[in-house]
Every structure is written in C-alpha cells, then in structure tokens.
Amino acid sequence: MGVLVIADHADGALVPATLNTVTAATEIGGDIDILVAGEGCDAVAQAAAAVTGISRVLCADDPRYAYALAENGAPLVAGLVSEYSHIVLSATTTGKNLAPRIAALLDVAQISDITEVVSEDTFVRPIYAGNAVATVQSIDAIKVITVRSTAFVAAEVTGELASVEPVVAAHDAGLSQFVRQELTKSERPELTAARVIVSGGRGMQSSENFALVEAIADKLGAAVGASRAAVDAGYRPNDYQVGQTGKVVAPELYVAVGISGAIQHLAGMKDSKVIVAINKDEEAPMMQIADYGLVDDLFKALPALAEALDNAGIKPR
C-alpha cells in the first residue's frame, strides 16, 4: 500500500509546505503519489512531477475543484483510498479544512500536526500548546495525517519527471460555493515561507508604531508578523498572527519586538533557528527562550537598530 500526498497549491504553483509534506511521506515509506486537484492545474501537476520521491501524479482538473472547496475535495480523495494506507496533507489552512472531512468519510481518526515519523503507524505530535509532545499509534487501516511543515526539510526538485495521470472523477457536494476572496498584496515575503521574520506585540502600543517594525523588516528583506495580543488590539490584520492559533513558522531568524511570549505564541515560532528578543522586561518568557535578548525600550532600540543596519550597509538577500 502506498502514500497519497494532497498537494497544496496557489496561483499556479505548489505551496512550499507541500515539499516538506513529501519528506514526511517518504519517512513513512512505500510508493508516494501526489494528488493535484483544481482548475487549470496542469502546470502545478508538472511541478509536482519533478519532486524527488514522487512515483505518480494524479491530476484532477475540473472547475468543481477550483478554490479548494473541501466539501468537493474530500469525496474525491475518499474515492481514491483503495490503493493507499496513508493520506498525508500539509497542516495549512487548506489541509486543516480538508483532512477532517476525509477522515469523517473514511470513519477513521485524524492524526494532526505531526512533527516526527516513528514508524508507519506511530507519530509524534505537539500537545498543550507545544509544551509537551505525544507519541500516538494508529490502528486504523487508512491513516489521515496532517504534517507540521516546519518540522521536516523540503524535498528536492529534480529534472526527472514522474508520470502524470488524469483523474476523471468529479464531485459537487452542493454544500458550498465560492463567493469572493480578499487578498492582501505585499512586496514582503509570505509569512510561513520567509527566511527572516520581524514580529511586533502589544508593546508596540498602536498600529502606527508598527512602522518601526516594518522599517527593520524592509532592511532585512523580512516578513512582518504579530502576536495575538497585537492582532486582537487591531494593530495588524489576522493574517499577520504568529502562534498556535495563527501561523506556525520556523525562519532562520525571528525578531520578537515587544512580545512577552504567551504560550500560544511560543508554540508558533519556537522552532526558529535564531531568536532575537527586544523587551523592557528581562523576565518575559520570550527573553528566556531567545538566543539573543536586548533589555531596552523598543522605541529607542528600533530606530538605533535601523541606523546601525544602514551604517553597516545591510541589504536584503
């Protein structure tokens, strides 16, 4: 029995988290197929075919799979499971929407947000906002799994192409329809894919003061994030939120400005390679996990840091 990875894609390209999910699938073992479902998704299917470890790409190109409506996608996946022992998805917004519906249709227990593959039926996942980990074993014949992409390296993309086979099944559950989408356009990197992230917390005191965070981010070529407290206060929109209830990130450098370090925020960024914290409170939880901590007034520290970056000739990579 093989493993079926559900590709996450947007704007005609694979979402990077899919490559990390393929690595997790490789650790499970067996032949790995990848399903690309959408409308006009041939280019995505060809990109998926070049990912190392993929045996076959299944392409379901149909208007009913446009916009990744989970109510239509779940029956599609459920109809393909006879060849597979594992259905693996990224723990993205799309994956978290689709996986529970697949599991319900198959009458199995979903295994969420795994960070390690122990064996084909045993996995490690965080619990209690990342303060503990649980090793779980599944006895279900088909395992539906979401993968925390930051815990696995991305699979390589090679010039060798796997075969691409069309899937003719089309499902319209009639339970939902796409109405509209409102996209935030930014020249900065997308939060979950950024090498460097500069995040602000409630200590920024206002949305206007976030300009200080953005100035540092632009000099570093970084994405801008925010704590839940900052989002709840209206300083930044919801899609900026880093944390267990926001986006889970693991950049090479994470700069936390005016963030005390609530448990749910730490759960979303503590796997960052290097953590820098700027806070007036040296006892703040964020200062305890930081690799480098600066105890200072952020309204003095950030302008000084911006000037130092300019003097050093630091430019975004």
N, C-alpha and C positions, 0 to 999 in steps of 0.2 A: 504494500500500500504506500502511496506517495503523500506528498505535502502540497497543498494548494495555497499559494500566497495571493491575496487580493491586492492588486495594485492600487495605490492612491495616486491620483494624477490631477493636474490642474493646468489650464492654459496650454494644453497640448504637450505637456512634459510630465515625466514622473516626479512625484513629490520625493525629495531626498530620503525621507524616512522609509520609503519602500526598500531602498538598498540595505538599510540596517535590518529590516524585517527579513529580507532574503538571507542574511547572515544567520539570524536566529533559526530560520527554517533549515539551513544547512547543518546546523548543530543538532537538530532533531534527527536528521538522517533520512535516507531514501531519495527517490526522484522528486524533483521540485518543479512543479508547473506554476505559472503565474496567470491570473485572470485579469484582463483589461476590459472593463465594461464602460461604455459611454457612447457618445455620438460623434462620428468623425474622429475615431481614436486610433487610426492606422499608424500614425507617427509614434504614438505612445507605445503601441504594440511592438513596433520595430525597435524602439529604445529598450523595451523590456527584454527583447530577444538577445540583446548584447550584454546582459548582466551575467556575470560569472555564476555558474551553478544552476542555471535555468535549463531544464530539459525541453520544455514546450511552453509556448504562449497561447493561451486561449483568448480569442478576441470576440467579444460580444458587442458589435457595433450596431446600435439601434437607438432611435430617438427616445424610447422609453427609459433608457439608461442615462440619458443626459441629466446633468446636475446632481448625479449621485443620490437619487432618491432611494433611501434604504428600503422602503416598502416594496419597491420593484426589484432591487438588487438582491434582497435576501432569498426570494424564491428561486432566482437564477442560480445562486450558489448552492442552495439546498438540492437542486436538481442535478448537481454535478458530483455529489459527495460519494457516489458508489465506488469511485476509483481512489479515494483518499482516506487517510486515517487522521489527518490534521488539516484544519483550516486556520490560516495564520494571517492576521491583519495588523497594521500599524495602530498604535494607540493614539491616533489623531482624532480630530473631530469626526471625520468620515468613518474611521474604523470603529470608534466608540458608538456611533449611531447604528452601524450595520451589524456588528458582531452579536449583540444581544438578540436581534431578530433571527439571525441564522441559528443561534443556539436554541431559541424557543421552537423554531420549526423542526429542529432535529431532536428536541426533547433531551438536551444534554446541558451540563453545567459549563458556563463560560469560565475560562481562566484568564484573568485580567492583568495587564500591565506587567508581564514577566520581565525580569532582569537577568535571568540565567536559565540555561537549559541543563538540567542534571542528567536526564535520560529522556527517552521518547515519551514517557508518561509522568515525569516528575520535573517540576519547575519551581523557581524561586521568584517571589513577588513581594513588593513592599506592602506593609500594613501600618496602621496607626500613623498616617501622615509621614511615612518613611522612617519612623523611629524604631521600627522592627521589621524583620523580614520573615516571611513564612515559606516553608518548603511544602508544596502541595503535590499530591499524587492523584491522578485521574484514572478512574476505571471505565470511563465512557469509551465506547468503540470509536467514536469520532470526537476529536478534541478541537474545540473552538477557542483560539488563543489570540489575545492582543499583546503586542510587544512594545515595551518602552524603548524607543529607538536609540535614546542616548546611552543605553547600556551595551549596545553592540556596535562594532565597527561597520562601516558601509561596505557592501560587496563591491568588487571592482567591475568596471565596464570594459569589456574586451571587444575585439573586432570580430570574434566568432559569434555567429548568429544561430540561436535556436529556431526550431520550426515555429511558424505562426499558423494556427488553425482557427477557422471561424466557428463560433457557437451560434447556432440558429435559433435557439430558444429565446423567446421574448415574453416578458411578464409585465402586465399592467394591473396592479392590485386595485387601482381605482381609489386608493385611500389617501393619496396626497397629490399635490400638483405644485410645480414651481411657479412662484408668483413674481419675485424680483430678488435681486441681490444688490447690496450696497457695499462697494469695495473701497477700502482706504488705500489711496495711492501714495507711495513714498519712495524716495530715491535711496533710502536706507535699506540695509539687508532685512530679510524676513526674520522675525524673532527666533524661531526654532532652528534656523539654518545659519545663524550668524556666528562668526568666529569670536567676535567681541560684543559684549552687551554692557550698556551702562543703564542702570535702573535707579529710579528715584522712589522715595517713600513718602510717608506722611510728613516727614521732616522738611519737605520742600515747601510746605505751608500754603501753596497756591499753584494753580495751573500756569500762571505767568512765570513763576520761578523755575518751571521745568525747562525754560530756555537755557538755563545754566547747564543742565544735564545734556540737553541736545547739542550745545556747543562743544562739549567734550566728546560726545558720541561722533559728531561730524569730523572732528580732528582725527579720531581713531578709526574712522570707517565702520562704526559700530551701529548696532540696532539699539533702540531705546525701549526699556521695559519699565514696569511699575509694580509696586506692591499692591495687594488687595486693598489696603487702607487708603492708598493714594487713588485707586480707581473708585472706591466707594465714596471718597470725598469729591469726586468729579474732576480731579486734576488731569486724568487721562482716560481715554475710552477703554472698554473692557478688553479689546484685543491686545492691549499692552500688558495685561496682567500676567505675571510670572508666579507660579505656585501650584499647589496641588489642585486647586480649583481653576487655575488658569493654564498657562503653557509650561511644560517641563522642558528645561533647557540644560545644555552642558557645553557651553562655549569654552574656548581656550582661555579667555579672560572675562571675568564677571566683576563689574564695579558696582557696588551697592552704596548708594548715597542717601543718607537719612532714613535708612531702613533698619528697624530694630531687630528684625529676624524672627517673626512669628513662625510657629512650627509649620504651617501650611506653605509659607513662602520658602523656607529652607528645603522643604521636600521637593520643590520645583527647580532648585538650582544648585544643590549641594554637591552634585557630581561635576561641577565646573572644574577645569584643570587648575586655574589660579583664581582666587577670590580676593578682591581688594575691598575693604570697607572704610567708609568715611562717616564718622558718627561722633557726636559730643559725649555719648555715654560709653565709656570703655567696658562696662559690664553688659552691654547689649548682646543678645545671643549671636547676632551676626558677627560681632567682633571676636567671639570665641571660636568660630569656625574659619575665620578669614586667614589667608596666608600672610596678608599684609593689612594692618589696620592703622588708620590715621585718626587720632582723637583731636577733633578740631571742629570749629563752626563751619558748616558746609558753605555758607555764604561768603566766607573768606577763602576757604580751601579751593573751591571750584574755579574762581577767577585766577587764583595763583597757579593752579594746575594748567589752565588754558594758556596762560602766559608762558609757563615753562615748556609746554609742548610746542608752542610757536618758536621759542628761542632755540629749542633743540632741533627744529626743522622736521618734527614728526609729521609724516603724511600717511594717509590711509593706504593699506596694502590691498 
